[in-house]
Amino acid sequence: MRVAKAYVDWQADKERSASVRQKGNLFEPDTFLTTIGMGRRSLRVSSKQTIYAQGTASDAVFYVQKGNVKLNVLSPSGKEATIGIYRCRDFFGEGCLAGQPLRMGSASAITDCELLRIDKNAMMQALHQKRALSDMFVAYLLARNIRYEEDLTDQLLNSCEKRLARILLLLAHFDMDGVPDRIVPEISQTTLAEMVGTTRSRVNFFMNRFRKLGLIHHNGGLQVRSSLLNVVLHDCSYSSDLQSASRG
């Protein structure tokens, strides 16, 4: 229950941070960031293309205008993990603003993307000059920090089945606004396994269970039903459903 409530709170904070009010008008980051002058440029990145690699110079912040991006980290032993998925109106690569000299992970496009690359100095100057941008950026980072804390709680306390359900809800941007179904961006089961912290075979097993119960559906993409939230909220009733489905 706590994880699900925190997820909804995080979504609400994220929606609020996307439109900070300034002098009675809505502040639009897309409009402002594309007009800050030197030090920024638009990028079109094809699906599966690398945006930056782990260990390269950390010298710019990226803003997603369209598409989905994933952040991967590779250990010295060769183990890889997906630690973040970014969508429209998300920032990533902001470690440079805190003095991070090298990228701690690699960013790549999940789908065709349109990005704004903002040099470190240009971003810092914009944050100093535009209070509304600074407020929005701080709110965004705080909301994402809450998300990371919930991710850690999820990894430590919940089963991989519940973790997968939560990841699918997050990817589908489920925010309880009355829309019953959401389409998840194209993402492989291998990437889902890296995010959940389990094997691909286990992800495939649970995805088949969700599909059998009608919680997800393939129709021009992976469609997530709002009923999937029951996996996160109600273990007992979900277990009963699974047993009934197995007998059927």
BELPE-V148647 format. One record per helix or strand of 3 or more residues. SS is the DSSP state (~ for helix, > for strand). FROM is the first residue (numbers start at 1). TO is the last residue. Records with the same first field share a line. If there is no record, write none. Layout:
BEGIN
SS = FROM-TO + FROM-TO
END
This chain:
BEGIN
~ = 2-17 + 29-33 + 94-98 + 120-129 + 131-157 + 160-171 + 189-196 + 200-212 + 226-233 + 235-247
> = 40-45 + 50-52 + 60-66 + 69-74 + 80-86 + 106-109 + 113-119 + 181-184 + 216-218 + 222-225
END
